[in-house]
């Protein structure tokens, strides 16, 4: 699946992913009206509104982009009906040929992670049948529980030729509270050191140690194009850390959230990429799906929300292209 | 809700929670047969089997226990039908007067955590209506993203008088890989130090720093019985760490997984409790719901699985009672 993702990135020339993270305030009134008329101001009505919204955004952008990243929380907030829309969105995106990254940030003890991995990437045994739960192509994984919480995802990736992105350095303002803590010299030191950014083997922040584990976990599952099935999440809002992590995890594809509304810009992103413009895929959610609410795209109006999203995709591709060109890539 | 939980613990004399973490291999054949006959060897069939299994376990144990802890991964693995059973299980347990701890281990950037918090503990706005998604009483939360990923859960706890348990030191074998790393002297040092267990302010493991944040986050939401709405998860498999953390987080109720099948015993648990036998609630999942598969309870047979679960609950209460009595509590 990492090879398919890279292939689509090369064909579209767009190392970007559209975050399908809808909230009711992004959904235009005319869509809410239609959905509520049919299903009421209920969880079912909200789920229907979000489905109609997603479908229009997908129809308007799928030919420009390699992948989408639905954030499951935005569906889970509407309970079962919301999750039905999450599943419909996955299936529809796959029909359109898109790679689907389920942003689920799951992670638990071994046997429980195995259930998540089966439900989202693999298959679950029911009697003599094998059944698929959600069937994304990639999911995001939280590493706080350590190797035995990550391994079941890796096992399913091997079996199903799918992939994961492990949280290393997240895009949010307080991500440093634990992730940036400097670990004491020599205490349970990891396998490989590095000297990037003036940081030596003996004093590395937690995110770097997690990055080293990502590199280690990914070593055995490298695809045909040189990148591993096991990738990482590193926020666009932390370009310096991205530069270090790009060197620590040479074979890890980096999923980069935080572009646009969260503050990351094209020039912040260049160090996440390798010399062939690969190695990273940049997510934008609100900046694309709610573009029509942005002054810059106001001419589209709320009826033109899907066209505004398309224009925002085009502009994002240009922004990243220019930033990479500026570094000779 | 923390007050209700404590009240129920005192009334039942049972500081325990039954983990409703069913897998198909725990479900007796006669139940699978009934469910598959009706719905086939499908996700729907599996979800029906698990619902019938859960209902029998709940009916057989609810009068002895204060709370249940369904692990959402075990339902999510069966996709939408599995999550329908998760929701039915929550609703049924609440009808029976049980406190429901959703073991969801969610955690994300602020706006996304807000969606999880609304979906699992609070309400989501749909038009002019407020709708509940899953409506558990407590959920578990992953702290890797820091304060802004936890705060939305705290906000909803305040509003809805509900609670969370934050992962501090998990029960699994590799939990130490990141959680036990010793942080360097004085780097972004937390608010409060402590000298428990010979560890000084200047060299503390990550789990202790997370524990200090739990204490800090919980300070403003303390219930009538002296414990905070904001609790912690600390594995029974790490009693020494439990002893330290009990002192670091004096007002945090501790949810203790890892008893039984994972290796924790009654005597490992005593330091998690305060002098009034409060402050901790111990989870057992497989040890109770799959007791009939254990040699010790084999006389019940698979038809008597629910009675075996009841006997395992009685035995667990006795084990913890004796361990606490042995320390004069």
Interface residues (C-beta under 8 A of the other chain):
Chain A: X21 X23 X24 X32 X36 X41 X42 X43 X45 X46 X71 X73 X74 X76 X77 X78 X79 X80 X82 X83 X84 X87 X105 X106 X107 X108 X109 X110 X112 X113 X115 X116 X118 X119 X120 X124 X125 X126 X127 X128 X129 X131 X132 X133 X134 X142 X143 X144 X145 X146 X147 X148 X149 X167 X170 X171 X172 X173 X174 X175 X176 X177 X178 X179 X180 X181 X182 X183 X184 X185 X187 X188 X203 X206 X209 X210 X213 X257 X262
Chain B: X21 X23 X24 X32 X36 X41 X42 X43 X45 X46 X71 X73 X74 X76 X77 X78 X79 X80 X82 X83 X84 X87 X105 X106 X107 X108 X109 X110 X112 X113 X115 X116 X118 X119 X120 X124 X125 X126 X127 X128 X129 X131 X132 X133 X134 X142 X143 X144 X145 X146 X147 X148 X149 X167 X170 X171 X172 X173 X174 X175 X176 X177 X178 X179 X180 X181 X182 X183 X184 X185 X187 X188 X203 X206 X209 X210 X213 X257 X262
